[in-house]
Amino acid sequence: MIEGVFFYSALVVMIGAFLALLRVFFGPSVPDRVVGVDTLNTLVVAGMVLLGAAYDRTIYIDIAIVYALLSYIGTLAIAKYLQGGLR
Amino acid sequence: MIEWLLGIFLAIGVFFNLLASVGILRFPDVYTRIHASTKCTTFGTIFIVLAAITYSIYNWRLDGNIRWIVLAIHSALVVIFLVLTNPVGAHAIGRAARKSDIRPYGAVIDELEGYYEL
């Protein structure tokens, strides 16, 4: 019966992810969209932890670890590209 | 009592994650959006993972199954990696935005004026 609160929390986190997606759509400049994607990545990691606790699956939380590290690499690659190459 | 503890942790975490999304929609330029999003999502995810750890330790005390401890340790690894990598990513985005010549909105003083010669 306690698991239900994790599902509701995951629902609210996904509403926040939708609001971050609006910034990706309507961002006026490229770094605005990158900030939206970065927020979306962290919110998806939080949602994966919530759903892993709700379904009692450790494998979802392992996927959250890998997703956190890969989204960090992606953000760094886009930032390196935006500032004009490898400097 | 465990319901109250989980409810408080999840309420703080979800509230701050939602605040980050509202922040990147409401703030005027990219630097203030980075300021809102990275700190609020990191703080909120710390509390969400704290709720997951509390829940798994409570269930481990109930039935003594070792997989609850595995779930708690892996959740702690998520928050360790997130705290280490999230500010560095935000720093990289801000530096790239300043290098691609985006001025801060309504800046009184800008010490990086003309510092990055493109």
N, CA and C atoms of all chains as a GROMACS GRO file, in nm:
protein
  615
    1MET      N    1   0.084  -0.121   0.000
    1MET     CA    2   0.000   0.000   0.000
    1MET      C    3   0.087   0.125   0.000
    2ILE      N    4   0.213   0.109   0.046
    2ILE     CA    5   0.300   0.226   0.044
    2ILE      C    6   0.345   0.254  -0.098
    3GLU      N    7   0.344   0.150  -0.185
    3GLU     CA    8   0.399   0.167  -0.319
    3GLU      C    9   0.323   0.271  -0.400
    4GLY      N   10   0.196   0.294  -0.369
    4GLY     CA   11   0.115   0.387  -0.447
    4GLY      C   12   0.171   0.528  -0.448
    5VAL      N   13   0.232   0.569  -0.337
    5VAL     CA   14   0.284   0.706  -0.330
    5VAL      C   15   0.402   0.723  -0.426
    6PHE      N   16   0.475   0.613  -0.453
    6PHE     CA   17   0.584   0.622  -0.552
    6PHE      C   18   0.529   0.644  -0.692
    7PHE      N   19   0.415   0.579  -0.722
    7PHE     CA   20   0.355   0.599  -0.854
    7PHE      C   21   0.306   0.743  -0.872
    8TYR      N   22   0.242   0.798  -0.768
    8TYR     CA   23   0.196   0.936  -0.780
    8TYR      C   24   0.312   1.033  -0.793
    9SER      N   25   0.422   1.006  -0.720
    9SER     CA   26   0.541   1.092  -0.731
    9SER      C   27   0.601   1.085  -0.871
   10ALA      N   28   0.603   0.963  -0.928
   10ALA     CA   29   0.655   0.948  -1.066
   10ALA      C   30   0.566   1.023  -1.164
   11LEU      N   31   0.435   1.025  -1.140
   11LEU     CA   32   0.343   1.100  -1.227
   11LEU      C   33   0.373   1.250  -1.222
   12VAL      N   34   0.397   1.303  -1.102
   12VAL     CA   35   0.425   1.447  -1.090
   12VAL      C   36   0.560   1.481  -1.152
   13VAL      N   37   0.659   1.389  -1.136
   13VAL     CA   38   0.790   1.412  -1.199
   13VAL      C   39   0.776   1.412  -1.351
   14MET      N   40   0.688   1.328  -1.406
   14MET     CA   41   0.670   1.328  -1.551
   14MET      C   42   0.599   1.454  -1.599
   15ILE      N   43   0.512   1.513  -1.514
   15ILE     CA   44   0.454   1.644  -1.550
   15ILE      C   45   0.565   1.749  -1.558
   16GLY      N   46   0.659   1.744  -1.462
   16GLY     CA   47   0.774   1.835  -1.467
   16GLY      C   48   0.859   1.812  -1.590
   17ALA      N   49   0.873   1.686  -1.632
   17ALA     CA   50   0.951   1.655  -1.752
   17ALA      C   51   0.881   1.711  -1.876
   18PHE      N   52   0.747   1.711  -1.875
   18PHE     CA   53   0.674   1.771  -1.988
   18PHE      C   54   0.697   1.922  -1.993
   19LEU      N   55   0.701   1.987  -1.877
   19LEU     CA   56   0.728   2.132  -1.875
   19LEU      C   57   0.870   2.161  -1.925
   20ALA      N   58   0.967   2.072  -1.891
   20ALA     CA   59   1.103   2.091  -1.942
   20ALA      C   60   1.107   2.071  -2.093
   21LEU      N   61   1.020   1.981  -2.143
   21LEU     CA   62   1.014   1.957  -2.288
   21LEU      C   63   0.962   2.079  -2.362
   22LEU      N   64   0.876   2.159  -2.295
   22LEU     CA   65   0.828   2.283  -2.357
   22LEU      C   66   0.945   2.378  -2.381
   23ARG      N   67   1.042   2.381  -2.288
   23ARG     CA   68   1.159   2.466  -2.308
   23ARG      C   69   1.244   2.415  -2.425
   24VAL      N   70   1.249   2.284  -2.443
   24VAL     CA   71   1.324   2.230  -2.558
   24VAL      C   72   1.254   2.271  -2.688
   25PHE      N   73   1.120   2.271  -2.690
   25PHE     CA   74   1.050   2.310  -2.811
   25PHE      C   75   1.063   2.458  -2.840
   26PHE      N   76   1.038   2.544  -2.739
   26PHE     CA   77   1.024   2.687  -2.764
   26PHE      C   78   1.148   2.767  -2.728
   27GLY      N   79   1.262   2.698  -2.698
   27GLY     CA   80   1.380   2.772  -2.658
   27GLY      C   81   1.430   2.862  -2.770
   28PRO      N   82   1.455   2.990  -2.742
   28PRO     CA   83   1.495   3.078  -2.852
   28PRO      C   84   1.637   3.051  -2.902
   29SER      N   85   1.728   3.011  -2.815
   29SER     CA   86   1.865   2.986  -2.860
   29SER      C   87   1.901   2.840  -2.833
   30VAL      N   88   2.017   2.800  -2.886
   30VAL     CA   89   2.059   2.660  -2.872
   30VAL      C   90   2.093   2.624  -2.726
   31PRO      N   91   2.168   2.708  -2.650
   31PRO     CA   92   2.194   2.669  -2.510
   31PRO      C   93   2.068   2.657  -2.425
   32ASP      N   94   1.960   2.731  -2.460
   32ASP     CA   95   1.834   2.712  -2.388
   32ASP      C   96   1.781   2.571  -2.406
   33ARG      N   97   1.788   2.521  -2.530
   33ARG     CA   98   1.743   2.384  -2.554
   33ARG      C   99   1.830   2.283  -2.483
   34VAL      N  100   1.961   2.311  -2.475
   34VAL     CA  101   2.051   2.218  -2.404
   34VAL      C  102   2.018   2.215  -2.256
   35VAL      N  103   1.984   2.333  -2.199
   35VAL     CA  104   1.944   2.337  -2.058
   35VAL      C  105   1.815   2.257  -2.036
   36GLY      N  106   1.723   2.266  -2.132
   36GLY     CA  107   1.599   2.188  -2.123
   36GLY      C  108   1.627   2.039  -2.126
   37VAL      N  109   1.718   1.996  -2.214
   37VAL     CA  110   1.750   1.854  -2.224
   37VAL      C  111   1.821   1.806  -2.098
   38ASP      N  112   1.907   1.891  -2.040
   38ASP     CA  113   1.978   1.854  -1.918
   38ASP      C  114   1.880   1.835  -1.802
   39THR      N  115   1.783   1.927  -1.789
   39THR     CA  116   1.680   1.913  -1.686
   39THR      C  117   1.598   1.786  -1.708
   40LEU      N  118   1.565   1.760  -1.835
   40LEU     CA  119   1.486   1.642  -1.870
   40LEU      C  120   1.561   1.514  -1.832
   41ASN      N  121   1.694   1.511  -1.853
   41ASN     CA  122   1.773   1.394  -1.818
   41ASN      C  123   1.766   1.366  -1.668
   42THR      N  124   1.784   1.471  -1.587
   42THR     CA  125   1.782   1.450  -1.442
   42THR      C  126   1.643   1.407  -1.394
   43LEU      N  127   1.539   1.465  -1.457
   43LEU     CA  128   1.403   1.426  -1.416
   43LEU      C  129   1.374   1.281  -1.456
   44VAL      N  130   1.426   1.237  -1.570
   44VAL     CA  131   1.405   1.097  -1.610
   44VAL      C  132   1.479   1.002  -1.515
   45VAL      N  133   1.598   1.043  -1.469
   45VAL     CA  134   1.670   0.960  -1.371
   45VAL      C  135   1.589   0.950  -1.241
   46ALA      N  136   1.532   1.063  -1.196
   46ALA     CA  137   1.449   1.061  -1.075
   46ALA      C  138   1.327   0.973  -1.093
   47GLY      N  139   1.266   0.978  -1.213
   47GLY     CA  140   1.150   0.894  -1.240
   47GLY      C  141   1.185   0.746  -1.245
   48MET      N  142   1.307   0.714  -1.297
   48MET     CA  143   1.350   0.574  -1.300
   48MET      C  144   1.372   0.520  -1.159
   49VAL      N  145   1.428   0.603  -1.069
   49VAL     CA  146   1.447   0.560  -0.930
   49VAL      C  147   1.312   0.537  -0.864
   50LEU      N  148   1.216   0.628  -0.890
   50LEU     CA  149   1.083   0.613  -0.830
   50LEU      C  150   1.013   0.488  -0.880
   51LEU      N  151   1.022   0.461  -1.012
   51LEU     CA  152   0.954   0.342  -1.065
   51LEU      C  153   1.025   0.214  -1.022
   52GLY      N  154   1.160   0.219  -1.008
   52GLY     CA  155   1.231   0.102  -0.957
   52GLY      C  156   1.194   0.069  -0.815
   53ALA      N  157   1.170   0.173  -0.732
   53ALA     CA  158   1.124   0.148  -0.595
   53ALA      C  159   0.979   0.102  -0.593
   54ALA      N  160   0.899   0.149  -0.690
   54ALA     CA  161   0.757   0.113  -0.691
   54ALA      C  162   0.737  -0.031  -0.735
   55TYR      N  163   0.814  -0.075  -0.838
   55TYR     CA  164   0.799  -0.212  -0.887
   55TYR      C  165   0.893  -0.310  -0.818
   56ASP      N  166   0.977  -0.263  -0.724
   56ASP     CA  167   1.075  -0.346  -0.652
   56ASP      C  168   1.173  -0.414  -0.745
   57ARG      N  169   1.219  -0.345  -0.848
   57ARG     CA  170   1.315  -0.401  -0.942
   57ARG      C  171   1.447  -0.324  -0.929
   58THR      N  172   1.556  -0.397  -0.900
   58THR     CA  173   1.687  -0.330  -0.891
   58THR      C  174   1.741  -0.296  -1.029
   59ILE      N  175   1.697  -0.370  -1.132
   59ILE     CA  176   1.753  -0.352  -1.266
   59ILE      C  177   1.715  -0.215  -1.322
   60TYR      N  178   1.599  -0.159  -1.282
   60TYR     CA  179   1.562  -0.025  -1.327
   60TYR      C  180   1.658   0.079  -1.272
   61ILE      N  181   1.704   0.057  -1.149
   61ILE     CA  182   1.794   0.154  -1.087
   61ILE      C  183   1.934   0.144  -1.149
   62ASP      N  184   1.973   0.024  -1.191
   62ASP     CA  185   2.100   0.011  -1.266
   62ASP      C  186   2.093   0.090  -1.397
   63ILE      N  187   1.977   0.082  -1.464
   63ILE     CA  188   1.960   0.159  -1.587
   63ILE      C  189   1.965   0.308  -1.557
   64ALA      N  190   1.915   0.350  -1.441
   64ALA     CA  191   1.922   0.491  -1.403
   64ALA      C  192   2.067   0.536  -1.385
   65ILE      N  193   2.152   0.450  -1.326
   65ILE     CA  194   2.295   0.484  -1.312
   65ILE      C  195   2.358   0.505  -1.449
   66VAL      N  196   2.337   0.410  -1.540
   66VAL     CA  197   2.398   0.420  -1.673
   66VAL      C  198   2.344   0.542  -1.746
   67TYR      N  199   2.214   0.572  -1.731
   67TYR     CA  200   2.156   0.687  -1.800
   67TYR      C  201   2.212   0.818  -1.746
   68ALA      N  202   2.236   0.825  -1.615
   68ALA     CA  203   2.293   0.947  -1.557
   68ALA      C  204   2.432   0.973  -1.614
   69LEU      N  205   2.516   0.868  -1.620
   69LEU     CA  206   2.652   0.889  -1.670
   69LEU      C  207   2.652   0.921  -1.819
   70LEU      N  208   2.565   0.854  -1.898
   70LEU     CA  209   2.565   0.880  -2.043
   70LEU      C  210   2.508   1.017  -2.075
   71SER      N  211   2.410   1.066  -1.996
   71SER     CA  212   2.357   1.200  -2.022
   71SER      C  213   2.462   1.306  -1.988
   72TYR      N  214   2.545   1.278  -1.890
   72TYR     CA  215   2.655   1.370  -1.858
   72TYR      C  216   2.754   1.379  -1.974
   73ILE      N  217   2.787   1.263  -2.033
   73ILE     CA  218   2.878   1.263  -2.148
   73ILE      C  219   2.816   1.340  -2.264
   74GLY      N  220   2.684   1.320  -2.287
   74GLY     CA  221   2.617   1.390  -2.396
   74GLY      C  222   2.615   1.540  -2.378
   75THR      N  223   2.589   1.584  -2.253
   75THR     CA  224   2.590   1.728  -2.225
   75THR      C  225   2.728   1.788  -2.247
   76LEU      N  226   2.832   1.716  -2.202
   76LEU     CA  227   2.967   1.768  -2.223
   76LEU      C  228   3.002   1.774  -2.371
   77ALA      N  229   2.957   1.675  -2.449
   77ALA     CA  230   2.989   1.675  -2.593
   77ALA      C  231   2.921   1.792  -2.662
   78ILE      N  232   2.792   1.820  -2.627
   78ILE     CA  233   2.722   1.932  -2.690
   78ILE      C  234   2.784   2.065  -2.649
   79ALA      N  235   2.827   2.076  -2.523
   79ALA     CA  236   2.889   2.200  -2.478
   79ALA      C  237   3.022   2.223  -2.548
   80LYS      N  238   3.099   2.116  -2.565
   80LYS     CA  239   3.226   2.129  -2.638
   80LYS      C  240   3.203   2.172  -2.783
   81TYR      N  241   3.096   2.119  -2.842
   81TYR     CA  242   3.066   2.157  -2.980
   81TYR      C  243   3.022   2.303  -2.989
   82LEU      N  244   2.942   2.348  -2.891
   82LEU     CA  245   2.890   2.485  -2.895
   82LEU      C  246   2.999   2.589  -2.878
   83GLN      N  247   3.100   2.558  -2.796
   83GLN     CA  248   3.202   2.660  -2.773
   83GLN      C  249   3.306   2.661  -2.883
   84GLY      N  250   3.285   2.586  -2.990
   84GLY     CA  251   3.370   2.599  -3.106
   84GLY      C  252   3.483   2.500  -3.111
   85GLY      N  253   3.457   2.372  -3.098
   85GLY     CA  254   3.560   2.272  -3.115
   85GLY      C  255   3.633   2.241  -2.986
   86LEU      N  256   3.737   2.160  -2.998
   86LEU     CA  257   3.810   2.113  -2.881
   86LEU      C  258   3.914   2.216  -2.840
   87ARG      N  259   3.872   2.309  -2.753
   87ARG     CA  260   3.967   2.407  -2.702
   87ARG      C  261   3.972   2.401  -2.550
   88MET      N  262   0.434   0.556   1.084
   88MET     CA  263   0.549   0.647   1.094
   88MET      C  264   0.630   0.643   0.966
   89ILE      N  265   0.646   0.522   0.908
   89ILE     CA  266   0.721   0.510   0.783
   89ILE      C  267   0.648   0.580   0.670
   90GLU      N  268   0.514   0.581   0.675
   90GLU     CA  269   0.438   0.653   0.573
   90GLU      C  270   0.464   0.802   0.580
   91TRP      N  271   0.471   0.856   0.702
   91TRP     CA  272   0.498   1.000   0.716
   91TRP      C  273   0.636   1.035   0.665
   92LEU      N  274   0.737   0.951   0.700
   92LEU     CA  275   0.874   0.981   0.658
   92LEU      C  276   0.886   0.977   0.505
   93LEU      N  277   0.826   0.872   0.443
   93LEU     CA  278   0.830   0.862   0.297
   93LEU      C  279   0.755   0.977   0.232
   94GLY      N  280   0.641   1.014   0.291
   94GLY     CA  281   0.562   1.123   0.235
   94GLY      C  282   0.636   1.255   0.239
   95ILE      N  283   0.706   1.280   0.350
   95ILE     CA  284   0.780   1.407   0.361
   95ILE      C  285   0.896   1.409   0.262
   96PHE      N  286   0.973   1.298   0.252
   96PHE     CA  287   1.086   1.295   0.159
   96PHE      C  288   1.038   1.310   0.015
   97LEU      N  289   0.932   1.235  -0.020
   97LEU     CA  290   0.885   1.242  -0.160
   97LEU      C  291   0.823   1.378  -0.190
   98ALA      N  292   0.757   1.439  -0.092
   98ALA     CA  293   0.698   1.571  -0.116
   98ALA      C  294   0.806   1.674  -0.142
   99ILE      N  295   0.913   1.671  -0.060
   99ILE     CA  296   1.023   1.768  -0.082
   99ILE      C  297   1.088   1.744  -0.219
  100GLY      N  298   1.116   1.618  -0.251
  100GLY     CA  299   1.184   1.587  -0.377
  100GLY      C  300   1.102   1.625  -0.498
  101VAL      N  301   0.974   1.588  -0.498
  101VAL     CA  302   0.888   1.617  -0.613
  101VAL      C  303   0.864   1.767  -0.625
  102PHE      N  304   0.850   1.836  -0.511
  102PHE     CA  305   0.827   1.980  -0.516
  102PHE      C  306   0.947   2.051  -0.577
  103PHE      N  307   1.068   2.012  -0.538
  103PHE     CA  308   1.183   2.082  -0.594
  103PHE      C  309   1.207   2.046  -0.740
  104ASN      N  310   1.176   1.922  -0.780
  104ASN     CA  311   1.189   1.888  -0.922
  104ASN      C  312   1.090   1.966  -1.007
  105LEU      N  313   0.969   1.984  -0.955
  105LEU     CA  314   0.869   2.061  -1.029
  105LEU      C  315   0.908   2.209  -1.035
  106LEU      N  316   0.972   2.257  -0.926
  106LEU     CA  317   1.017   2.396  -0.921
  106LEU      C  318   1.124   2.424  -1.026
  107ALA      N  319   1.209   2.323  -1.054
  107ALA     CA  320   1.310   2.340  -1.158
  107ALA      C  321   1.244   2.357  -1.294
  108SER      N  322   1.139   2.280  -1.322
  108SER     CA  323   1.071   2.292  -1.451
  108SER      C  324   1.003   2.426  -1.465
  109VAL      N  325   0.938   2.473  -1.358
  109VAL     CA  326   0.876   2.605  -1.362
  109VAL      C  327   0.984   2.713  -1.379
  110GLY      N  328   1.100   2.691  -1.312
  110GLY     CA  329   1.208   2.788  -1.320
  110GLY      C  330   1.263   2.805  -1.461
  111ILE      N  331   1.282   2.695  -1.535
  111ILE     CA  332   1.336   2.713  -1.670
  111ILE      C  333   1.231   2.766  -1.765
  112LEU      N  334   1.103   2.764  -1.727
  112LEU     CA  335   1.005   2.830  -1.813
  112LEU      C  336   0.992   2.979  -1.781
  113ARG      N  337   1.022   3.021  -1.658
  113ARG     CA  338   0.990   3.156  -1.615
  113ARG      C  339   1.109   3.251  -1.621
  114PHE      N  340   1.233   3.200  -1.612
  114PHE     CA  341   1.347   3.291  -1.602
  114PHE      C  342   1.385   3.347  -1.737
  115PRO      N  343   1.447   3.466  -1.742
  115PRO     CA  344   1.460   3.537  -1.869
  115PRO      C  345   1.573   3.491  -1.960
  116ASP      N  346   1.688   3.447  -1.908
  116ASP     CA  347   1.796   3.410  -2.000
  116ASP      C  348   1.858   3.277  -1.958
  117VAL      N  349   1.959   3.234  -2.034
  117VAL     CA  350   2.006   3.096  -2.020
  117VAL      C  351   2.081   3.074  -1.889
  118TYR      N  352   2.148   3.176  -1.837
  118TYR     CA  353   2.226   3.158  -1.715
  118TYR      C  354   2.135   3.141  -1.594
  119THR      N  355   2.029   3.221  -1.585
  119THR     CA  356   1.936   3.204  -1.474
  119THR      C  357   1.859   3.073  -1.486
  120ARG      N  358   1.838   3.025  -1.611
  120ARG     CA  359   1.772   2.895  -1.627
  120ARG      C  360   1.862   2.782  -1.581
  121ILE      N  361   1.993   2.793  -1.611
  121ILE     CA  362   2.087   2.693  -1.559
  121ILE      C  363   2.088   2.695  -1.407
  122HIS      N  364   2.088   2.816  -1.351
  122HIS     CA  365   2.087   2.834  -1.206
  122HIS      C  366   1.966   2.766  -1.144
  123ALA      N  367   1.848   2.784  -1.205
  123ALA     CA  368   1.727   2.723  -1.149
  123ALA      C  369   1.731   2.572  -1.164
  124SER      N  370   1.764   2.525  -1.286
  124SER     CA  371   1.740   2.382  -1.314
  124SER      C  372   1.842   2.293  -1.243
  125THR      N  373   1.971   2.327  -1.246
  125THR     CA  374   2.068   2.229  -1.197
  125THR      C  375   2.060   2.213  -1.046
  126LYS      N  376   2.043   2.325  -0.974
  126LYS     CA  377   2.040   2.312  -0.828
  126LYS      C  378   1.911   2.247  -0.780
  127CYS      N  379   1.798   2.287  -0.839
  127CYS     CA  380   1.671   2.230  -0.793
  127CYS      C  381   1.660   2.083  -0.826
  128THR      N  382   1.705   2.041  -0.946
  128THR     CA  383   1.691   1.899  -0.978
  128THR      C  384   1.787   1.814  -0.894
  129THR      N  385   1.908   1.866  -0.866
  129THR     CA  386   2.001   1.788  -0.785
  129THR      C  387   1.946   1.770  -0.643
  130PHE      N  388   1.898   1.879  -0.585
  130PHE     CA  389   1.844   1.872  -0.447
  130PHE      C  390   1.721   1.782  -0.441
  131GLY      N  391   1.632   1.796  -0.538
  131GLY     CA  392   1.511   1.714  -0.537
  131GLY      C  393   1.540   1.567  -0.556
  132THR      N  394   1.637   1.535  -0.643
  132THR     CA  395   1.669   1.393  -0.666
  132THR      C  396   1.738   1.332  -0.545
  133ILE      N  397   1.815   1.412  -0.469
  133ILE     CA  398   1.871   1.362  -0.344
  133ILE      C  399   1.759   1.316  -0.251
  134PHE      N  400   1.652   1.395  -0.240
  134PHE     CA  401   1.545   1.356  -0.148
  134PHE      C  402   1.463   1.240  -0.201
  135ILE      N  403   1.447   1.230  -0.334
  135ILE     CA  404   1.375   1.115  -0.390
  135ILE      C  405   1.451   0.985  -0.364
  136VAL      N  406   1.584   0.989  -0.382
  136VAL     CA  407   1.665   0.870  -0.356
  136VAL      C  408   1.665   0.837  -0.207
  137LEU      N  409   1.662   0.940  -0.122
  137LEU     CA  410   1.653   0.919   0.023
  137LEU      C  411   1.524   0.846   0.059
  138ALA      N  412   1.415   0.880  -0.011
  138ALA     CA  413   1.288   0.810   0.012
  138ALA      C  414   1.298   0.665  -0.032
  139ALA      N  415   1.365   0.638  -0.146
  139ALA     CA  416   1.380   0.500  -0.192
  139ALA      C  417   1.466   0.419  -0.095
  140ILE      N  418   1.572   0.481  -0.040
  140ILE     CA  419   1.658   0.411   0.056
  140ILE      C  420   1.582   0.381   0.185
  141THR      N  421   1.502   0.478   0.231
  141THR     CA  422   1.423   0.456   0.352
  141THR      C  423   1.324   0.342   0.334
  142TYR      N  424   1.260   0.341   0.217
  142TYR     CA  425   1.161   0.236   0.186
  142TYR      C  426   1.226   0.099   0.181
  143SER      N  427   1.346   0.090   0.119
  143SER     CA  428   1.408  -0.041   0.105
  143SER      C  429   1.464  -0.090   0.238
  144ILE      N  430   1.516   0.000   0.322
  144ILE     CA  431   1.566  -0.043   0.453
  144ILE      C  432   1.451  -0.088   0.542
  145TYR      N  433   1.335  -0.020   0.530
  145TYR     CA  434   1.217  -0.060   0.606
  145TYR      C  435   1.172  -0.200   0.563
  146ASN      N  436   1.171  -0.227   0.433
  146ASN     CA  437   1.130  -0.360   0.386
  146ASN      C  438   1.232  -0.467   0.423
  147TRP      N  439   1.363  -0.428   0.428
  147TRP     CA  440   1.464  -0.524   0.471
  147TRP      C  441   1.446  -0.561   0.618
  148ARG      N  442   1.408  -0.466   0.701
  148ARG     CA  443   1.379  -0.496   0.841
  148ARG      C  444   1.257  -0.586   0.854
  149LEU      N  445   1.164  -0.579   0.757
  149LEU     CA  446   1.045  -0.663   0.765
  149LEU      C  447   1.075  -0.808   0.732
  150ASP      N  448   1.140  -0.834   0.614
  150ASP     CA  449   1.155  -0.973   0.572
  150ASP      C  450   1.299  -1.021   0.561
  151GLY      N  451   1.398  -0.933   0.577
  151GLY     CA  452   1.536  -0.978   0.580
  151GLY      C  453   1.592  -1.026   0.448
  152ASN      N  454   1.527  -0.989   0.336
  152ASN     CA  455   1.576  -1.031   0.205
  152ASN      C  456   1.691  -0.939   0.163
  153ILE      N  457   1.798  -0.997   0.104
  153ILE     CA  458   1.919  -0.918   0.076
  153ILE      C  459   1.898  -0.826  -0.043
  154ARG      N  460   1.798  -0.852  -0.128
  154ARG     CA  461   1.783  -0.769  -0.248
  154ARG      C  462   1.737  -0.629  -0.214
  155TRP      N  463   1.680  -0.607  -0.097
  155TRP     CA  464   1.646  -0.470  -0.057
  155TRP      C  465   1.772  -0.389  -0.031
  156ILE      N  466   1.875  -0.456   0.025
  156ILE     CA  467   2.001  -0.384   0.049
  156ILE      C  468   2.067  -0.350  -0.084
  157VAL      N  469   2.057  -0.440  -0.183
  157VAL     CA  470   2.112  -0.412  -0.316
  157VAL      C  471   2.042  -0.292  -0.376
  158LEU      N  472   1.909  -0.285  -0.361
  158LEU     CA  473   1.834  -0.172  -0.416
  158LEU      C  474   1.876  -0.041  -0.348
  159ALA      N  475   1.900  -0.045  -0.216
  159ALA     CA  476   1.940   0.076  -0.145
  159ALA      C  477   2.078   0.122  -0.190
  160ILE      N  478   2.173   0.027  -0.206
  160ILE     CA  479   2.309   0.066  -0.244
  160ILE      C  480   2.311   0.122  -0.386
  161HIS      N  481   2.234   0.063  -0.476
  161HIS     CA  482   2.233   0.114  -0.613
  161HIS      C  483   2.165   0.250  -0.622
  162SER      N  484   2.062   0.273  -0.540
  162SER     CA  485   2.002   0.407  -0.536
  162SER      C  486   2.102   0.510  -0.485
  163ALA      N  487   2.182   0.470  -0.384
  163ALA     CA  488   2.285   0.562  -0.335
  163ALA      C  489   2.389   0.591  -0.442
  164LEU      N  490   2.421   0.490  -0.526
  164LEU     CA  491   2.516   0.514  -0.635
  164LEU      C  492   2.460   0.614  -0.736
  165VAL      N  493   2.328   0.606  -0.763
  165VAL     CA  494   2.265   0.704  -0.854
  165VAL      C  495   2.289   0.845  -0.803
  166VAL      N  496   2.263   0.868  -0.674
  166VAL     CA  497   2.273   1.006  -0.626
  166VAL      C  498   2.418   1.050  -0.615
  167ILE      N  499   2.511   0.957  -0.589
  167ILE     CA  500   2.653   0.996  -0.585
  167ILE      C  501   2.698   1.043  -0.724
  168PHE      N  502   2.665   0.964  -0.829
  168PHE     CA  503   2.706   1.004  -0.964
  168PHE      C  504   2.638   1.134  -1.006
  169LEU      N  505   2.510   1.151  -0.968
  169LEU     CA  506   2.438   1.272  -1.009
  169LEU      C  507   2.496   1.396  -0.943
  170VAL      N  508   2.531   1.385  -0.814
  170VAL     CA  509   2.588   1.501  -0.745
  170VAL      C  510   2.726   1.534  -0.801
  171LEU      N  511   2.802   1.431  -0.842
  171LEU     CA  512   2.934   1.460  -0.897
  171LEU      C  513   2.927   1.518  -1.038
  172THR      N  514   2.831   1.474  -1.121
  172THR     CA  515   2.835   1.512  -1.262
  172THR      C  516   2.744   1.628  -1.298
  173ASN      N  517   2.638   1.653  -1.223
  173ASN     CA  518   2.540   1.753  -1.265
  173ASN      C  519   2.595   1.896  -1.262
  174PRO      N  520   2.668   1.940  -1.158
  174PRO     CA  521   2.723   2.076  -1.161
  174PRO      C  522   2.828   2.095  -1.268
  175VAL      N  523   2.904   1.989  -1.299
  175VAL     CA  524   3.007   2.002  -1.404
  175VAL      C  525   2.941   2.021  -1.540
  176GLY      N  526   2.832   1.949  -1.564
  176GLY     CA  527   2.759   1.969  -1.690
  176GLY      C  528   2.700   2.108  -1.701
  177ALA      N  529   2.646   2.160  -1.590
  177ALA     CA  530   2.590   2.295  -1.591
  177ALA      C  531   2.698   2.399  -1.616
  178HIS      N  532   2.815   2.378  -1.555
  178HIS     CA  533   2.929   2.468  -1.578
  178HIS      C  534   2.970   2.467  -1.726
  179ALA      N  535   2.971   2.348  -1.787
  179ALA     CA  536   3.012   2.338  -1.927
  179ALA      C  537   2.911   2.409  -2.017
  180ILE      N  538   2.779   2.396  -1.987
  180ILE     CA  539   2.679   2.464  -2.070
  180ILE      C  540   2.692   2.616  -2.057
  181GLY      N  541   2.711   2.665  -1.933
  181GLY     CA  542   2.723   2.808  -1.912
  181GLY      C  543   2.845   2.867  -1.980
  182ARG      N  544   2.956   2.794  -1.973
  182ARG     CA  545   3.080   2.842  -2.037
  182ARG      C  546   3.064   2.842  -2.189
  183ALA      N  547   2.997   2.738  -2.242
  183ALA     CA  548   2.976   2.733  -2.387
  183ALA      C  549   2.883   2.844  -2.431
  184ALA      N  550   2.781   2.876  -2.351
  184ALA     CA  551   2.689   2.985  -2.388
  184ALA      C  552   2.759   3.119  -2.386
  185ARG      N  553   2.847   3.141  -2.288
  185ARG     CA  554   2.918   3.269  -2.283
  185ARG      C  555   3.019   3.278  -2.396
  186LYS      N  556   3.080   3.166  -2.433
  186LYS     CA  557   3.176   3.168  -2.542
  186LYS      C  558   3.108   3.187  -2.677
  187SER      N  559   2.982   3.145  -2.690
  187SER     CA  560   2.912   3.170  -2.817
  187SER      C  561   2.837   3.302  -2.812
  188ASP      N  562   2.885   3.395  -2.728
  188ASP     CA  563   2.847   3.536  -2.732
  188ASP      C  564   2.701   3.561  -2.694
  189ILE      N  565   2.653   3.497  -2.589
  189ILE     CA  566   2.520   3.527  -2.537
  189ILE      C  567   2.538   3.610  -2.411
  190ARG      N  568   2.484   3.734  -2.412
  190ARG     CA  569   2.500   3.824  -2.299
  190ARG      C  570   2.402   3.789  -2.188
  191PRO      N  571   2.442   3.807  -2.061
  191PRO     CA  572   2.344   3.791  -1.952
  191PRO      C  573   2.239   3.901  -1.958
  192TYR      N  574   2.112   3.862  -1.929
  192TYR     CA  575   2.000   3.954  -1.941
  192TYR      C  576   2.006   4.056  -1.828
  193GLY      N  577   2.010   4.187  -1.866
  193GLY     CA  578   2.008   4.293  -1.767
  193GLY      C  579   2.128   4.294  -1.676
  194ALA      N  580   2.248   4.264  -1.730
  194ALA     CA  581   2.366   4.258  -1.646
  194ALA      C  582   2.415   4.398  -1.614
  195VAL      N  583   2.444   4.425  -1.486
  195VAL     CA  584   2.498   4.555  -1.447
  195VAL      C  585   2.647   4.560  -1.479
  196ILE      N  586   2.717   4.452  -1.441
  196ILE     CA  587   2.861   4.446  -1.470
  196ILE      C  588   2.890   4.308  -1.527
  197ASP      N  589   2.973   4.304  -1.630
  197ASP     CA  590   3.007   4.179  -1.695
  197ASP      C  591   3.158   4.170  -1.704
  198GLU      N  592   3.220   4.097  -1.614
  198GLU     CA  593   3.366   4.093  -1.610
  198GLU      C  594   3.426   4.011  -1.723
  199LEU      N  595   3.342   3.932  -1.793
  199LEU     CA  596   3.393   3.854  -1.906
  199LEU      C  597   3.377   3.928  -2.037
  200GLU      N  598   3.347   4.058  -2.033
  200GLU     CA  599   3.328   4.137  -2.154
  200GLU      C  600   3.458   4.141  -2.233
  201GLY      N  601   3.457   4.084  -2.354
  201GLY     CA  602   3.577   4.085  -2.436
  201GLY      C  603   3.685   3.989  -2.391
  202TYR      N  604   3.652   3.899  -2.296
  202TYR     CA  605   3.754   3.807  -2.248
  202TYR      C  606   3.773   3.692  -2.346
  203TYR      N  607   3.660   3.640  -2.396
  203TYR     CA  608   3.668   3.532  -2.493
  203TYR      C  609   3.671   3.592  -2.633
  204GLU      N  610   3.789   3.595  -2.693
  204GLU     CA  611   3.798   3.646  -2.829
  204GLU      C  612   3.768   3.533  -2.926
  205LEU      N  613   3.659   3.547  -2.997
  205LEU     CA  614   3.621   3.438  -3.088
  205LEU      C  615   3.688   3.455  -3.223
   0.00000   0.00000   0.00000
